[in-house]
Amino acid sequence: MKNIKSLNTELIKAGLEVQTFMGEELSPLDTLVNSKLSVKPFHDILIKYFDILKGKELEMVVRAFSKKGIKGVSPSLVRIFISKETYPNLNLWTVGNAISVIDDKSTYDQVLKICRNKEFGTSRQMLMTTLRKIESEESFETLIESLKDESIRGHAIDELRKLGDPRAIKPIENTEVRKGLFEEKAKKKALKKLKTVDNK
């Protein structure tokens, strides 16, 4: 609690103007997370707290960075992602989502390795979007391989649909999905779109 107070104080000193929500004043960090306010002027302050805060408090800093095009933070986010023992009680899904949203090409090789590691489970779901954006043969094959992993299957199918490569039709057709879950709906939508693309 002391560290988060210190962070909020630094943000105020750096010129952050807090906002209100439903009549309640937000904390400086909450303001960054829940508004369209640019995080760039406060980049150096926030990144300093990666190795000071823990759990939910660290998660809030990660969420503050979850905006497209933020420079210089993705390598640190990847380091946090692959060192989960060092960051207990941190929701890695949030970290994966931030990496995906920022979309820093310099981390693409590391993202490929993360996506192939089943130990990371559902925390890789949003990184399926990054695989699509990489647009390489390796990333395509990784998406296809992800169809076998139920923790990311639905998201892999959905990104293959968006990628629009008809080569994914057969692998998706051969993928068993669980009824009532996102992956079932994703499979139907993907096959419908990909077959339309294939017939053009």
FENHUPE-V583931 format. One record per residue. N is the residue number from 1. RES is the residue in one letter. OMEGA is omega in degrees with one decimal (999 if undefined). Layout:
<<N | RES | OMEGA> <N | RES | OMEGA>>
//
This chain:
<<1 | M | 179.8> <2 | K | -177.4> <3 | N | 179.7> <4 | I | 176.2> <5 | K | 178.9> <6 | S | 177.9> <7 | L | -179.3> <8 | N | 177.7> <9 | T | 178.9> <10 | E | 179.8> <11 | L | 178.0> <12 | I | -179.9> <13 | K | -179.7> <14 | A | 174.0> <15 | G | 179.1> <16 | L | 177.4> <17 | E | -177.5> <18 | V | 179.3> <19 | Q | 178.5> <20 | T | 176.3> <21 | F | -178.2> <22 | M | 176.9> <23 | G | -179.8> <24 | E | 177.9> <25 | E | 178.1> <26 | L | 172.0> <27 | S | 178.0> <28 | P | -179.7> <29 | L | 176.2> <30 | D | 178.5> <31 | T | 179.1> <32 | L | -177.4> <33 | V | -169.2> <34 | N | 177.9> <35 | S | 178.5> <36 | K | 179.4> <37 | L | -179.7> <38 | S | 178.9> <39 | V | -173.0> <40 | K | -179.8> <41 | P | -175.0> <42 | F | -176.5> <43 | H | -174.3> <44 | D | 178.2> <45 | I | -176.0> <46 | L | -175.1> <47 | I | 178.3> <48 | K | -175.9> <49 | Y | 177.7> <50 | F | -177.0> <51 | D | 177.3> <52 | I | -178.2> <53 | L | 179.4> <54 | K | 172.3> <55 | G | -175.5> <56 | K | -179.6> <57 | E | 176.4> <58 | L | 178.5> <59 | E | 179.0> <60 | M | 177.6> <61 | V | 177.4> <62 | V | 179.6> <63 | R | 177.4> <64 | A | 179.8> <65 | F | -174.1> <66 | S | 179.5> <67 | K | -173.1> <68 | K | 171.0> <69 | G | 178.2> <70 | I | -175.4> <71 | K | 167.0> <72 | G | -176.7> <73 | V | -174.8> <74 | S | 176.2> <75 | P | 178.0> <76 | S | 178.8> <77 | L | 176.6> <78 | V | 178.9> <79 | R | 177.5> <80 | I | -177.0> <81 | F | -174.5> <82 | I | -180.0> <83 | S | -171.6> <84 | K | 178.7> <85 | E | -179.0> <86 | T | -176.1> <87 | Y | -177.6> <88 | P | 176.7> <89 | N | 176.8> <90 | L | 178.3> <91 | N | -176.1> <92 | L | 177.0> <93 | W | 179.3> <94 | T | 179.2> <95 | V | 177.9> <96 | G | 178.4> <97 | N | 179.0> <98 | A | 178.2> <99 | I | -179.6> <100 | S | -177.7> <101 | V | -178.7> <102 | I | 175.1> <103 | D | 178.3> <104 | D | -176.0> <105 | K | -178.2> <106 | S | -179.0> <107 | T | -174.8> <108 | Y | -179.5> <109 | D | 179.8> <110 | Q | 178.1> <111 | V | 177.3> <112 | L | 179.8> <113 | K | 179.2> <114 | I | -176.9> <115 | C | 179.7> <116 | R | -176.8> <117 | N | -175.8> <118 | K | -179.4> <119 | E | -177.4> <120 | F | 171.8> <121 | G | -174.7> <122 | T | -179.7> <123 | S | 179.8> <124 | R | -171.7> <125 | Q | -176.6> <126 | M | 177.2> <127 | L | 173.1> <128 | M | 176.4> <129 | T | 178.2> <130 | T | 177.6> <131 | L | 178.3> <132 | R | -177.0> <133 | K | -180.0> <134 | I | 175.2> <135 | E | 174.5> <136 | S | 177.5> <137 | E | 179.8> <138 | E | -179.8> <139 | S | 176.8> <140 | F | -179.8> <141 | E | 178.8> <142 | T | 175.1> <143 | L | 178.3> <144 | I | 179.2> <145 | E | -178.5> <146 | S | 177.1> <147 | L | -179.4> <148 | K | -174.2> <149 | D | -173.6> <150 | E | -179.2> <151 | S | -179.5> <152 | I | -172.8> <153 | R | -176.8> <154 | G | -179.6> <155 | H | 177.3> <156 | A | 178.0> <157 | I | -177.6> <158 | D | 179.8> <159 | E | 174.7> <160 | L | 174.7> <161 | R | -178.7> <162 | K | 179.4> <163 | L | 173.9> <164 | G | 178.6> <165 | D | -176.5> <166 | P | 178.0> <167 | R | -179.1> <168 | A | -175.2> <169 | I | -176.8> <170 | K | 178.4> <171 | P | 179.6> <172 | I | 177.5> <173 | E | -177.5> <174 | N | -178.8> <175 | T | 175.9> <176 | E | 179.3> <177 | V | -178.7> <178 | R | -176.7> <179 | K | 176.0> <180 | G | -179.8> <181 | L | -179.4> <182 | F | -175.5> <183 | E | 178.6> <184 | E | 178.7> <185 | K | -179.6> <186 | A | -179.6> <187 | K | -179.8> <188 | K | -178.7> <189 | K | -177.5> <190 | A | -178.3> <191 | L | 179.3> <192 | K | -178.0> <193 | K | -175.1> <194 | L | 178.0> <195 | K | 175.9> <196 | T | 178.7> <197 | V | -176.0> <198 | D | -177.2> <199 | N | -178.6> <200 | K | 999>>
//
